[in-house]
């Protein structure tokens, strides 16, 4: 597979393969399989939600000016790389 990611999910900063049923990801122009991705298990979903809640708690306590700086930098990187 030419585009196989390190994991099907990214949870708490870590690539996670996923333990659910695997499904091919197809290149739309040729229908060629380019990766195989697994569905997340209930435990993986719970871990992702817990991680998101932790991140939100940090983000909501971040000063608005700092949040603006982070979002602006993110936008600058996206513009540069697109």
Secondary structure, DSSP 8 states (H G I E B T S, - for coil): -TT--S-SEEETTEEE--SS-EEEEE-TTT--EEEEEE---HHHHHHHHHHHHHHHHHHHTS-HHHHHHHHHHHHHHHHHH-
